Every structure is written in C-alpha cells, then in structure tokens.
C-alpha cells in the first residue's frame, strides 16, 4: 500500500519551515559581519602596508608594529597611553564597582525607597556620553565651575584646582566622571547577582550563626562570583576602549601634556588627525595599534571567561 498523500506533504512542510527558521538570524549576521568582522579584518590588512596619506603603498609586513613599539616617540606615547588605561581600569574597579556593590546590597536589603534609588542610580546612563563630558567640563571649570565655586563657599579655596588643566588631576577627574556615569549599570548587575541567591541558603547560614562580615565573605560573595566576573570583564573592556568621554572633556591631544591619553585616543590621532607623532596621518600605525588593542581586550576577556567557567564547573 502506498503512503497517503497527506502524510507525504507534512514532512515537506516541516522541512520547509525548518529551512525558513535558519533565515531569521541572517539579517543580524549580515550586520555583524559588516560592522564588526569586516572592520577587524580591514585593520589587520591595513596594518601590513605602508600608507601615504590615505593612499596604500607597499607591503611592509610587521614594520608598523615594530615602529609602534621601538621607534620614538611612538613607543613612549604607546606605553604612556597603556599605563593610563591600566589606571582607568583599577580606579573604576575600586571606586565604581565598590560603591555600586554597596548600593546594590542596600537595595537588596529592601530599604525604604529602593525602587526610586534604582532609577536614580541608572539615570546618568541614559544621557549621551558627549553630553556628560561637556556637562562635567563646565562643572570642573577653574574660573566659574560649580565645584570650585562650592568649595569657595565652604571656605575651602585652597582645595580649588584647575582639575582638567593639572596633569596630576586631569586623568583622575575623567575617570571619576566615568564612574559616576557607569555606576547605575554596575548596581543593576550586582543587584541581579544578589537576587539570584536562594533565600534558603541565606536562612540556613543564619541558623548556623553566620552574620555580618562572615555572611558577606563566605556566603554572598562566593555565590556572586559570576556577576562580579562579568562586571570585571565589562569594566576592563570599557576602560581599554575609553574614548568618548576623554575626547569630550579633553579633545584628541590627551591634554595636558598627554596626561589623559588612552590607547583609543592615541589611535584616533594616529589614524585620523595626523598628530600622533608622525606629523601626518598614519593609517598603518593606527591600524597596528587597533590590532594590538583588539588582542589585549580579546585575550584578557577570553581568559577571564575561561576562569569563570572553570569555577562554575567546580561549584
């Protein structure tokens, strides 16, 4: 006996439906390839050539990388910017994430007005980075800025400084502004980690006599390690890609005296503004720097994720 016609049609419809399902990710894949994969591959390619302005010249292999690390002033400017990125990351980890964890813990304890506090902490994140940069540039103005005016009214004139004009305070001021801008996102990540802890474990720990620092160090923090690791990776990526806020507050020259230079700002000068140490636009050196920055961010992020996965398997 033959197979009924209806039973033959149904498998065909199912196979066609499955084939159509594979087309749904295609737009996202195309956009990702166009705006992420293609620029990365282009940077790799451009870094291998000599450039005369925007005209590609001869193939030079790794010469742009050697110039970046061995020839002055490129090597000094690179390591100067790299050091500032490291400082950026460390200060953000201590100040931004430290304060964010405390605030998240207070909200987790269900203090009065917790819902309003979540909104208030996240509000700066809704603003444009450029707007935040210009706003704080006005606040930190040495002549009519709100901060120095406030200090003067408190009788603390000696504390007033040209915050963005002093090489000793300019970078720290920008980092603290970035902490203010990003603290709301960190609060949400840590709060999600706290709320994912089963109440049964907290109650069992309390019955066993755990409280205060003991509860925090032995129960809460170990269970929050996935959230802490994710926030650490995000902070590292954000710190090593710092550009918009620095550009909005200090421009592309890393003023004063390259004290606010970051790798992303230095890349912009090399590749586009012609003031990265060569006296002219250097797309090859800029692309080499972009490749180095990509490897730094990708390798550290991959290593951190691997450590986090191993820890989750062990627990």
C-alpha positions in Angstrom: 0.0 0.0 0.0 1.3 3.5 -0.8 1.8 6.3 1.7 -1.2 8.6 1.9 -0.7 11.9 0.1 -1.4 13.9 3.3 1.4 12.2 5.2 3.8 12.9 2.3 3.0 16.6 2.4 3.5 17.1 6.2 7.3 16.2 6.2 7.8 18.6 3.3 6.1 21.4 5.2 8.2 20.7 8.3 11.5 20.7 6.4 10.5 23.9 4.6 9.6 25.5 8.0 13.0 24.5 9.4 14.8 26.0 6.4 12.9 29.3 6.9 13.9 29.3 10.6 17.5 29.4 9.6 16.9 32.6 7.7 15.8 34.6 10.7 19.4 35.1 12.1 20.6 36.2 8.6 20.0 40.0 9.0 21.8 40.1 12.3 24.6 38.0 10.9 25.0 40.4 7.9 25.0 43.5 10.2 27.6 41.8 12.5 29.8 40.9 9.6 29.5 44.4 8.0 30.1 46.4 11.2 32.3 44.1 13.3 34.1 41.4 11.3 34.9 43.5 8.3 36.5 46.4 10.3 38.6 43.9 12.3 39.8 42.2 9.1 40.4 45.6 7.5 42.6 46.7 10.4 44.7 43.6 10.1 45.1 44.2 6.4 45.9 47.9 6.7 48.5 47.3 9.4 50.6 45.4 7.0 51.0 48.2 4.4 52.8 51.5 4.2 50.4 54.5 3.7 51.0 57.8 2.2 48.0 59.8 3.5 45.0 57.7 2.6 46.8 56.0 -0.4 48.0 52.5 0.3 51.6 51.8 -0.6 54.0 48.9 -0.4 53.5 45.8 1.7 55.7 46.1 4.8 54.7 43.1 6.9 55.2 43.8 10.7 57.1 47.0 10.2 54.3 49.2 11.6 54.2 47.1 14.8 58.0 47.4 15.2 57.7 51.2 14.7 54.9 51.4 17.2 57.0 49.5 19.9 60.6 50.5 19.1 60.7 54.0 17.4 60.4 57.2 19.4 58.1 59.0 20.0 55.6 56.3 19.1 56.8 53.8 21.8 56.8 56.3 24.6 53.3 57.6 23.7 52.0 54.0 23.4 53.2 52.9 26.9 52.1 56.2 28.3 48.6 55.6 27.0 48.7 51.9 28.0 49.5 52.9 31.6 46.6 55.3 31.7 44.3 52.6 30.5 45.5 50.4 33.4 44.9 53.2 35.9 41.5 53.7 34.3 40.6 50.1 35.0 42.0 49.9 38.5 40.2 53.1 39.7 36.9 52.0 38.1 37.2 48.6 39.8 37.7 50.1 43.2 35.5 53.2 43.1 32.7 52.5 40.6 32.3 48.8 41.3 33.0 49.1 45.0 30.4 51.8 45.5 28.0 50.0 43.2 28.2 46.8 45.2 27.4 48.7 48.5 24.5 50.5 46.9 23.2 47.2 45.4 23.5 45.5 48.8 21.5 48.3 50.4 18.8 48.0 47.8 18.8 44.2 48.2 18.2 44.6 52.0 14.9 46.3 50.9 15.5 49.7 52.4 12.8 52.3 52.0 12.7 53.9 48.5 14.7 51.1 46.9 12.7 51.3 43.7 13.4 55.0 43.4 17.1 54.6 44.1 17.4 52.0 41.3 16.0 54.6 38.9 18.1 57.4 40.3 21.4 55.5 40.1 20.7 54.5 36.5 19.6 57.9 35.3 23.1 59.2 34.2 23.4 56.1 32.0 20.5 57.4 29.9 22.5 60.5 28.9 24.8 60.8 25.9 28.5 60.4 26.8 29.2 63.6 24.9 26.6 65.5 26.9 28.0 64.1 30.2 31.5 65.1 29.1 30.6 68.7 28.3 28.4 69.0 31.4 31.3 67.9 33.7 33.7 70.1 31.8 31.6 73.1 32.8 31.3 71.8 36.4 35.1 71.5 36.7 35.9 74.8 35.0 38.6 76.5 37.3 37.0 80.0 36.9 33.3 79.6 37.1 32.7 75.9 37.6 30.2 74.7 40.2 32.8 72.6 42.0 35.3 75.3 42.7 32.5 77.8 43.5 31.1 75.3 46.0 34.5 74.8 47.6 35.0 78.6 47.9 31.6 79.0 49.6 32.6 76.3 52.1 35.8 78.2 52.9 38.0 75.6 51.1 39.5 77.8 48.5 42.9 76.0 48.8 41.2 72.9 47.6 40.1 74.5 44.4 42.1 73.5 41.4 42.2 73.6 37.6 41.0 70.0 37.7 41.3 69.3 33.9 44.3 71.6 33.5 46.6 69.9 36.0 48.4 66.8 34.8 48.2 65.4 38.3 44.4 65.5 38.5 43.1 65.6 34.9 43.0 61.8 34.3 41.6 61.0 37.7 38.8 63.6 37.2 37.8 62.0 33.9 37.8 58.5 35.5 35.7 59.6 38.4 33.2 61.2 36.0 33.1 57.9 34.1 32.4 56.1 37.5 29.5 58.5 38.1 28.2 57.8 34.6 28.5 54.0 34.8 27.6 53.2 38.4 24.0 52.6 37.7 24.7 49.8 35.3 27.0 48.2 37.8 24.3 48.5 40.5 21.9 46.6 38.3 24.4 43.8 37.6 25.3 43.3 41.2 21.7 43.5 42.3 20.8 40.8 39.8 23.5 38.7 41.3 22.3 39.2 44.8 18.7 38.5 43.9 19.7 35.2 42.3 21.0 33.8 45.6 18.4 31.4 47.0 16.8 32.6 50.2 17.1 29.1 51.6 20.9 29.3 51.6 20.8 32.7 53.4 18.4 31.4 56.1 20.5 28.2 56.6 23.6 30.3 57.0 21.9 32.5 59.6 20.7 29.4 61.5 24.4 28.2 61.5 25.4 31.6 63.1 26.7 33.4 60.0 26.1 37.1 60.0 27.7 40.4 59.1 31.2 40.1 57.5 31.1 36.3 57.8 27.8 36.1 55.8 29.2 38.5 53.2 32.6 36.9 52.8 31.7 33.2 53.0 28.2 33.1 51.5 27.2 36.1 49.5 30.5 36.9 47.6 31.2 33.3 46.5 27.7 33.0 45.1 28.0 36.3 43.4 31.2 35.5 41.6 29.6 35.1 38.1 28.2 38.7 38.4 31.5 40.0 39.8 33.4 38.3 36.9 31.0 39.7 34.3 31.3 43.2 35.7 35.1 42.9 35.9 35.3 41.9 32.2 32.9 44.7 31.2 34.9 47.2 33.2 38.2 46.1 31.6 36.7 46.3 28.1 35.2 49.7 28.8 38.5 51.0 30.4 40.6 49.9 27.5 38.2 51.3 24.9 37.8 54.7 26.7 37.5 57.4 24.1 34.2 59.3 24.0 34.4 60.9 27.5 38.1 61.7 27.2 37.5 63.3 23.8 34.5 65.3 25.0 36.4 66.6 28.1 40.0 67.0 26.7 39.9 66.6 23.0 42.1 64.3 20.9 45.5 65.5 22.2 45.4 63.9 25.6 46.0 67.3 27.3 47.6 68.5 29.4 50.9 67.0 28.2 49.5 63.7 27.2 48.4 63.1 30.8 44.9 61.9 29.7 46.0 59.9 26.7 44.4 56.5 26.3 45.1 53.9 23.6 41.8 54.7 21.8 42.6 58.4 21.8 46.1 57.8 20.6 44.7 55.6 17.8 42.4 58.4 16.7 45.4 60.8 16.5 47.5 58.3 14.5 44.9 57.2 12.1 42.8 60.3 11.5 44.1 63.6 12.9 47.8 63.4 11.8 49.1 64.4 15.3 50.2 61.1 16.7 53.9 61.7 16.5 54.4 61.3 12.8 53.3 64.8 11.7 50.9 63.2 9.2 48.0 60.8 9.1 49.4 57.3 9.6 46.7 54.7 8.8 49.2 51.9 9.0 50.4 52.7 12.5 46.8 53.4 13.6 45.7 50.0 12.3 48.6 48.3 14.1 47.6 50.0 17.3 44.0 48.9 16.7 45.1 45.3 16.2 47.2 45.4 19.5 44.3 46.8 21.4 42.0 44.1 19.9 44.4 41.4 21.1 44.7 42.9 24.6 40.9 43.1 25.1 40.1 39.8 23.4 42.8 37.8 25.3 42.0 39.1 28.7 38.3 38.7 28.2 38.7 35.1 26.9 41.0 34.2 29.8 38.5 35.7 32.4 35.6 33.8 30.9 37.5 30.6 30.9 38.4 31.1 34.6 34.7 31.8 35.4 33.5 28.7 33.6 36.0 26.5 35.4 34.9 28.0 38.7 31.2 27.3 37.9 32.0 23.7 37.0 33.9 23.2 40.2 31.0 24.5 42.2 
